[in-house]
Amino acid sequence: MTSEQVDAITHAWLDLRGSIEHFEASSFVVGAGDLEAACKDSVQELEDAFPFLLEGVEGDKEPS
């Protein structure tokens, strides 16, 4: 596994853990925009590090 792959997995895990802790600690969502941005960044990192993730999604689309 490359350093980029390990970093992508680690960042995604940390972002998700932070989201869980945040949502459990509050009855309303404060900083949802920051959490959304962090999740989007993690998704991009995962897609960049593991391009095969997109293959399943793209392969499932109906031809136009």
C-alpha distances in whole Angstrom, upper triangle without the diagonal:
4,7,8,6,7,10,11,11,13,15,16,16,19,21,21,22,25,26,27,29,30,32,33,35,37,39,39,36,36,33,32,31,29,27,27,26,23,22,22,20,17,18,18,14,13,15,14,10,11,14,14,16,19,19,21,23,24,25,27,29,33,34,36
4,5,5,6,9,10,11,12,14,16,17,18,20,22,23,24,26,27,29,30,32,33,35,37,39,38,35,35,32,31,30,28,26,26,24,22,21,21,19,16,17,16,13,12,14,12,9,11,13,15,16,19,20,22,23,24,26,28,30,33,34,37
4,5,5,6,9,10,10,12,14,15,16,18,20,21,22,24,26,27,28,30,32,33,35,37,36,33,33,30,29,28,25,24,25,23,20,20,20,17,15,17,16,12,12,15,13,10,12,15,17,18,20,22,24,25,26,28,30,32,35,36,38
4,6,5,6,9,10,10,12,14,15,16,18,20,21,22,24,26,27,29,30,32,33,36,34,31,31,28,27,25,23,22,22,20,17,17,17,14,12,13,12,9,9,11,9,6,10,12,15,15,17,19,21,22,23,25,27,28,32,33,35
4,5,5,6,9,10,11,12,14,15,17,18,20,21,23,24,26,27,29,30,32,34,33,30,30,27,26,25,23,21,21,20,17,16,16,14,11,12,12,8,8,10,9,5,7,11,13,13,15,17,19,20,21,23,25,26,30,31,33
4,5,5,6,9,10,11,12,14,16,16,18,20,21,23,24,26,27,29,31,33,32,29,29,27,26,25,23,21,22,20,17,17,17,15,12,14,14,10,10,13,12,9,11,14,16,15,18,20,21,22,24,26,27,29,33,34,37
4,6,5,6,8,10,10,12,14,15,16,18,20,21,22,24,26,27,29,31,30,27,27,24,23,23,20,18,19,17,14,14,15,12,10,12,12,8,9,12,11,9,12,15,17,16,19,21,22,23,25,27,28,30,33,35,37
4,5,5,6,9,10,11,12,14,15,17,18,20,21,23,24,26,27,30,29,25,25,22,21,20,18,16,16,15,12,11,12,9,7,9,9,5,5,9,9,7,9,12,14,13,15,18,19,19,21,23,24,26,30,31,33
4,6,5,6,9,10,11,12,14,15,17,18,20,21,23,24,26,28,28,25,25,23,22,21,19,17,17,16,13,12,13,12,8,10,11,8,7,11,11,9,10,13,14,13,16,18,19,19,22,23,24,26,30,32,34
4,5,5,6,9,10,11,12,14,15,17,18,20,21,22,25,27,27,24,24,21,21,21,18,16,17,16,13,12,14,12,9,12,13,10,10,14,14,12,13,17,18,17,19,22,22,23,25,27,28,30,33,35,37
4,5,5,6,9,10,10,12,14,15,16,18,20,21,23,25,24,21,21,18,18,17,14,13,14,13,9,9,11,9,6,10,11,8,9,13,13,12,14,17,19,17,19,22,22,22,24,27,27,29,32,34,36
4,5,5,6,9,10,11,12,14,15,17,18,20,21,24,23,20,20,18,16,16,14,12,12,12,8,7,10,8,5,7,10,8,8,11,13,12,13,15,17,14,16,20,20,19,22,24,24,26,29,32,33
4,6,5,6,9,10,11,12,14,15,17,18,20,23,22,20,20,18,17,18,16,13,14,14,11,10,13,12,9,11,14,12,11,14,16,14,15,18,19,16,19,22,22,21,24,26,26,28,32,34,36
4,5,5,6,9,10,11,12,14,15,16,18,21,21,18,18,16,16,17,14,11,13,13,10,10,13,12,9,12,15,13,13,17,18,17,18,21,22,20,22,25,25,24,27,29,29,31,34,37,38
4,5,5,6,9,10,10,12,14,15,17,19,18,15,15,13,12,13,10,8,10,10,6,6,10,9,7,10,13,12,12,16,17,17,18,20,22,19,21,24,24,23,25,28,28,29,32,35,36
4,5,5,6,9,10,11,12,14,16,18,17,15,16,14,13,14,12,9,10,12,9,7,11,12,9,11,14,14,13,16,18,18,18,20,21,18,20,23,22,22,25,27,26,28,31,34,35
4,5,5,6,9,10,11,12,15,17,17,15,16,15,14,16,14,11,13,15,11,11,15,15,12,15,18,17,16,19,21,20,21,24,24,21,24,27,26,25,28,30,30,31,35,37,39
4,5,5,6,9,10,11,12,15,15,13,13,12,12,14,11,8,12,13,10,10,14,14,13,15,18,17,17,21,22,22,23,25,26,23,25,28,28,27,30,32,31,32,36,39,40
4,5,5,6,8,10,11,13,13,10,11,10,9,11,10,7,9,11,9,9,13,14,12,14,17,17,17,20,22,22,23,25,26,22,24,27,26,25,28,30,29,30,34,36,37
4,5,5,6,9,10,12,13,11,13,13,12,15,14,10,13,15,13,12,16,17,15,17,20,20,19,22,24,24,24,26,27,23,25,28,27,26,29,31,30,31,35,38,39
4,6,5,6,9,12,13,12,12,13,13,16,14,11,15,17,14,14,18,19,17,19,22,22,22,25,27,26,27,29,30,27,29,32,31,29,33,35,34,35,38,41,42
4,5,5,6,9,10,8,8,9,10,13,11,9,12,15,13,13,17,18,17,19,22,22,22,25,27,27,28,30,31,27,29,32,31,30,33,35,34,35,38,41,41
4,5,6,7,8,7,9,10,10,13,13,10,13,16,15,14,17,19,18,20,23,23,23,25,28,28,28,30,31,27,29,32,30,29,32,34,32,33,36,39,40
4,6,8,10,10,12,14,13,17,16,14,16,19,18,17,21,22,21,22,25,26,25,28,30,30,30,32,33,29,31,34,32,31,34,36,35,36,39,42,43
4,7,9,10,10,13,13,17,16,14,17,20,18,19,22,23,22,24,27,27,27,30,32,32,32,35,35,32,33,37,35,34,37,39,38,39,42,45,45
4,5,7,8,11,12,15,15,14,16,19,18,19,22,23,23,25,27,28,28,31,33,33,33,35,36,33,34,37,36,34,37,39,38,38,41,44,45
4,7,9,13,13,16,17,16,17,21,20,20,23,25,25,26,29,30,30,32,34,35,35,37,37,34,35,38,36,34,37,39,37,38,40,44,44
4,6,10,9,13,14,13,15,18,18,18,21,23,23,24,27,28,28,30,33,33,34,35,36,32,33,36,35,33,35,38,36,36,39,42,42
4,6,6,9,11,10,11,14,15,15,17,19,20,21,23,25,25,27,29,30,31,32,33,29,30,33,32,30,33,35,34,34,36,39,39
4,6,8,9,9,11,13,14,15,17,19,20,21,23,24,26,27,29,30,31,33,34,31,31,35,34,32,34,37,36,36,38,41,41
4,5,5,6,9,10,11,13,14,16,17,19,20,21,23,25,26,27,28,30,32,28,29,32,32,30,32,35,34,34,37,39,39
4,5,5,6,9,10,10,12,14,15,16,18,20,21,22,24,26,26,27,29,26,26,29,29,26,29,32,30,30,33,36,36
4,5,5,6,9,10,10,12,14,15,17,18,20,21,22,24,25,26,28,25,25,28,28,26,28,31,30,29,32,34,34
4,5,5,6,9,10,11,12,14,15,16,18,20,21,22,24,25,27,24,25,28,28,26,28,31,31,31,34,36,36
4,5,5,6,9,10,11,12,14,15,16,18,20,21,22,23,25,22,23,26,26,24,26,29,28,29,32,34,35
4,5,5,6,9,10,11,12,14,15,17,18,20,21,22,23,20,20,24,24,21,23,26,26,25,29,31,31
4,5,5,6,9,10,11,12,14,15,16,18,20,21,23,20,20,24,24,22,23,27,26,26,29,31,31
4,5,5,6,9,10,11,12,14,15,16,18,19,22,19,19,23,23,22,24,27,27,27,30,32,33
4,5,5,6,9,10,10,12,14,15,16,17,19,16,17,20,20,18,21,24,23,24,27,29,30
4,5,5,6,9,10,11,12,14,15,16,18,15,15,19,19,17,19,22,22,22,25,27,28
4,5,5,6,9,10,11,12,14,15,18,15,16,19,20,18,20,23,24,24,27,29,30
4,5,5,6,9,10,10,12,14,16,13,14,18,18,17,19,22,22,23,27,29,30
4,5,5,6,9,10,10,11,13,10,11,15,15,14,16,18,19,20,23,25,26
4,5,5,6,9,10,10,13,11,11,14,16,14,16,19,20,20,24,25,26
4,6,5,6,8,10,13,11,12,16,17,16,18,21,22,23,26,28,29
4,5,5,6,8,10,8,10,13,14,14,16,18,19,20,24,26,28
4,6,5,5,8,6,7,10,12,11,12,15,17,18,21,22,24
4,6,6,9,9,10,12,15,14,15,18,19,20,24,25,26
4,6,9,9,11,13,15,16,17,19,21,22,26,27,29
4,5,6,8,10,12,13,14,16,18,19,23,24,26
4,5,6,7,10,11,11,13,15,17,20,21,23
4,5,5,7,9,10,11,13,15,19,20,22
4,6,6,7,9,11,12,14,18,19,22
4,6,5,6,8,10,11,15,16,18
4,5,5,6,8,10,14,15,17
4,6,5,6,9,12,14,17
4,5,5,7,11,13,15
4,5,6,9,10,13
4,6,8,10,13
4,7,9,12
4,6,9
4,6
4
